[in-house]
Amino acid sequence: MAAPTLTTPTAPPAASGPRKRKNIFRRMAGPFIESRGVQRFMLLTGLTLTLVFVFMAIFAPLLAPFHFDQYKDAAGEFARQAAPSARNHWGTTVDGFDVMSRTFWGARTALEVMILAVVFSLCIGVPIGLISGYVGGWTDRILVLIMDALFAFPYLLLAIVASFLLKNTIKSGIVVAAIAITVVYVPQYFRVVRASTLSAREATYIEAARAIGARPRTIIRRYLFANVVQSVPVIATLNAADAILTLAGLGFLGLGIQPTQAAEWGYDLNRAVADAGAGIWWTALFPGLGIVLSVLALTLVGEGLNDVLNPTLRRRKSRAPKIQTSAVGPASAPVVEEDVRS
Amino acid sequence: MSRTAGSLRGYILVRIGLMVPMVWVLLTVVFLLMRVAPGDPISATLGGKLSPAELARRQHALGFDKPILTQYFEYLGQVVQLKFGKTITDGQSIGSIVVSNGGATLELTIAALLVAVLVGLPLGLVAGRYRETIGDAVIRVFGILTYAAPVFFVGLLCQLLFAKNLNWLPASTQASAIVQATAPVTTHILLLDLVIHGQWGDIGDVLKHLILPAVTLGLLVAGVFIRLVRVNVGQALGGDYVEAARARGVPERKVVTRHAFKNALVPVVTVMGLQVALLLGGAVLTEQTFNWPGLGSQLLKYLNNRDYIGVQGIVTVFALVVVFVSLIIDIINAMIDPRVRY
């Protein structure tokens, strides 16, 4: 059997060069090099903010002045709902927690849930999409029906119901939140992956693989997967942003992580509703900014990638000959653009 | 393609036919989700509060001791008759909850949709027309921000700024207590009732209460519109027919308004339908933020009381609304755009 190549047929000739390492770096940096002007600025802002967010999440224990459920220090208990001061830089909450510490620790919770949710949805959504698209027939029809029904469902309600039901069964609030979010996002991966599988299935190289006697399993794993999976980074980034919002929404409704398990921005905002009436702004502002900035960061990265990788959005006159060298096949691109948010 | 497939009536019939499996899958998903959790709804809700004998009696009365398949078919049968049962905790029928609280949600969502259209379409058109300028970048960032900021955070900031600091608008609820107490009840939609009974003096009060929630929820959806209209205008301006119009010597202003904008707005109708899901999910959060007496706050009440029938009923109603609205939008879309009737 001829050695199957893992690089995509639409990839630039340079990608089949002798040194694999360099290729990977070049392809990762590709979107950035190809961007320019406003696009590059947005991508750069997004990447910077994302790095800050990840840094905050990883080093929360070092950066935060206190632990997230600490309500006193050596000098005694913190005052409740105290305005920002030298002792508590961003004030304290109604429970007497330090807002700054909870905001920093909240980044860690958000990152944990986000990673779990994206990994879960990828592990479920991509294989189902591949199988559904490649096998076709009744399997495909039934899966599409179920996924479409889930997709049409108000996403927050789905997450609410899922976490409502799981809350008593699974102890870890982080896992519950991640599963609830996964239920929402599997249909999106499914749709995108299935759509690109459908178009890739008819490609000549798949036909060639079939002609030399490759089994469906081999075709899916070695040929389709590598090709189809390239449409995933954009949705994965955008979904990661969405995951933070959904987590916060659940927390805000009191269905998220228990306050003793971890600091969570949505829960803190829930507690801040009563404060707003009294003119207390610091309990709402800082966790809220945490959500906005982290979602903004990931969205900018996702949109930046989408803009650069999606040739149909480019202006006609700009770099017309280079369109062919995009990393994502045109077939998968419009789906990403249209479906991911609706 | 047969002749009936291209006709409007044929399309509507097919579309309604497709709705049946969709609704069926949705109902099954709701039912399964609610039954996956261990234990039956009665003991989950009232367990520990009642004696075992009393629990068993109530379980029997509501049919929860029957085999799961029987329960499933009974549930489907009830939904077909639009009966959703009575809540466990306070014995209200879901129908009466929808009647008395649905009006508030309807008022909020329609006002929000109005805000979204008024804000989203013009900004999207401008951004699409002047792509890759500073104005475009500003509008895009605004669009991303409206998406990145969770509704409850925006709502809290609005409350702090406009209600607390500036004292321009009321912070929460649907109307002043006196108006709510004296308002006549005909349609259960407060604003409409006041108009019908000619209580013009109170309308100002209700509208004032409506502004902050409607803007908060509307901005969320406006972001989606901006994004979509911008992309569509960009694609339309690159279209062959626009080039053809230019070649014929049609003035640029006319090319943009007559040719590009018109075609760019057609898909917006479809997306508006899809936003119903987003709108309803956002409404749950907005209602919680502004203490709005709608279906979302009812859902939350039953969630907190672990009332399975209440949650299941309201979620089913939400799902049916989404499916029904998307049916209507699709039909409208088919009337506008003949290409849809495949």
Interface residues (C-beta under 8 A of the other chain):
Chain A: G37 V38 Q39 F41 M42 L145 I146 D148 A149 L150 A152 F153 P154 Y155 L156 L157 I160 V161 A162 F164 L165 L166 N168 T169 A241 L245 A248 G249 F252 L253 G254 L255 G266 L269 N270 A272 V273 A276 G277 G279 W281 A284 L285 G288 I291 V292 L293 V295 L296 T299 L300 E303 T312 L313 R315 R316 E337 R341 S342
Chain B: P21 M22 V25 L26 V29 V30 L33 M34 V36 A37 P38 A44 R131 E132 D136 A137 R140 V141 I144 L145 Y147 A148 A149 P150 F152 F153 L156 L157 Q159 L160 K164 N165 A171 S172 V224 R227 V231 G234 Q235 G238 V271 L274 Q275 A277 L278 L280 G281 G282 V284 L285 Q288 T289 L299 L300 L303 N304 V311 V315 F318 A319 V322 V323 S326
